[in-house]
Amino acid sequence: MTTLDISTIAFPEPVLRDRVARELPSEHRETLDLVVWSAEHPDADPAGIDAVILPYLDSGRTLARAGELTRLKLAHTQTTGYDGVPAAVGEGVAIATARGVHAAATAELALGLTLASLRGIDEAARDMTTASWNHLRRPSLADRRVMVIGVGGIGEEIARRLDPFEVELIRVGTRARQDARGQVHGVDELPQLLPQTEVVILITPLTELTEHLVDREFLAALPDGALVVNVARGRVVETEALVAELRTGRLAAALDVTDPEPLPRDHPLWSTPNTLITPHVGGDTSAFEPRIVALLADQLTRIAEGRELRNLVS
């Protein structure tokens, strides 16, 4: 008997399957059937699959075929977020995420985007193409009032990396509470907190409560010169409202995620002032592969031994 009665597990491509298999104890390689099935690699019979590991990128095409997985008991993401998965796989299918795998890398990028935007590193890079020496006094990260919205694993890693930078840190979660780090403010306190906030870093999951959390009212409440950094999901921000504020030059934005995504070539965000955009690379670093392999090998070991899985979504 295994966790959720799982024996056949589908990987999105053979390289990941083989890397995880090499990390499994030999006895578990014999009891688990590791196959390959996804929109890109529909090699195995979907009707015989008990668990599916979704592709890291562009999982939507595989999720669109989830109806073929008539025996599915578990869907496992390679991302921290799982938006879109419950609707695709339906009720009664357990969902597990890659929570923790991307925490360090995403926190690095959040800090990098913040520093690059405040210190004008993106503009300096553009100036290099015209050999322009453009010396300006810019805001420091030191002494800024920085708000991190999202207090999960990645939010904590961002907070840890901000510790040496001499900022005044404000953390916001779904509800007000105390934790090991101190005060967590609730989202209901945002109207009082935003006017005193100079940098907002978004790392909240995308839910019905957080979709378009950053809307016209949110942005209008920020002081002149404030920076919005989004390493969460694009739809946490109301794009039209952000474009309108950026066009005035009143606010700045550093975005690893956008809505829509990928950002079309003719989208106005490409040309708004004070805007830095990276193409959703927060978790896609050299740290990703060894960490996802280690997590999946541990999850498969737990399945084989009938133990509780990590990162199950309630």
Steps between C-alpha positions, in 0.01 A plus 500: 500500500638839402392856573174563308542150344742642244722272293530661154648849498533710185783747443475778243818397320752213516802695629324598823362147539845349468665748739240437770516123447875501565436662841250235611596198711516193276206333673274795417608504135361148482163576661422828321436524127654826377365596157503807277179685411425866427373709210857507367574133566175296498694173510308302764135395510328775700231261622760311706655800676441552874712815550624767260790739544416810302750681275683790660425733209176514301313244708170628360514279192549191715227607742266541203537124444445407866165346410690214336646403840199299613688336790671816625544531877782758524617801299843636597621841382860608450398850605410655833166621366224267391244738349302325229581149620191427717260601224685287245532177702167521680388404848648199673849542353772593750731787404858545620728792417872570477487735798854572618671408172487855361521698823867596491509582128180705504613691808829576324316644202263703718798663665682539168203669333459732796866605500520528121194723479586724795862545392423540129707202389260430212535856376878486535501185286302681230734800525792270424360436151545870420816552708311747721643596840183599688582565866186538714431479873257212549315356798673236711341186636642595841252699708202410274168385644454164323177302502500129416149374422507123553649329805543145373832330432613738225379802694713390794803453273451852362474639853822319601685647203376848585632477857854627420375792290389722788137531389184549700315177419121473497351153439142442389305174500137398470438585866683685775704284737836455670757246384863422582615808307247734659195690377308391193242754387172396341398605147222704659771733634634587153316835471683621812838345410539585131540880530818441706639221277781571253557149359233229465615144423219265397542127566145403594336196337240569233156436651154650474602736781829612345404530132530874418594573860720773354231710334450871438423572864803306621734681262348841569566452871875461446718811536670664202811308392391167649617178336278195435689169462298199385649151529162339579253459213410753233131511588574616854543840330232673294711568192299792359515680834875446523558625144298813574711580808830423329417725206479794736850426629372508858583136582757243391458127439732199481309200369599136456137407430237678294141470389487398218800270484707477291468873452404575135749707301254789465399512869530847660700365796800468270514877460381641832761706688666373818424139404730197523375166365650153519332204319372295799837357596463520879539129567676392182863491611778247550347425841175371346594161356683349798234626738202372299672164451561472874138591580349260248729216609389557859133513396530172307675339796211612720251354251684166493518488879140609556597823677335843484610716209656842543343822374148365465245772423211502745 
